[in-house]
């Protein structure tokens, strides 16, 4: 079995959760971490291939809570790295035409405005929106996620390695 290493934070088996996972042969060094015990975010100050970055995984609130994003921005700024990657389920859609398929109405409008207004640089947000319509890709991603969860839950003695590599 291929081993993985990284960080996981979750609230319950049916509610919230984020992970930053690496193949165990991937070389990195975590300098500092901020992990939310409620399963909403993991923020790492990490070096990958001699390049220090801030890497974050977030699960945004379902309600229109702008303070969540202000808090994330504040926590990320603490690290002071020149490059930051933030990924995850923001529960906020920036462009409904480009980023959604079959949504009935817009939601979390205040959070959308807060996020959109916080970074105006060219290229700050890129998405291959055709992936939303690629059922083969979606099925593959869902299958991979299911496999990781099943492996993690099937062996309680198997902790995901969290040591720096």
Secondary structure, DSSP 8 states (H G I E B T S, - for coil): ---EEEEEEEEETTEEEEEEEEETT---EEEEEEE-TTSSEEEEEEEETTEEEEEEEEE--SS--HHHHHHHHHHHHHH--S-EEEEEE-S--S-HHHH-SS--S---HHHHHHHHHH---TTS----GGGGG-HHHHHHHHHHHHHHHHHHHH-TT---B-S--
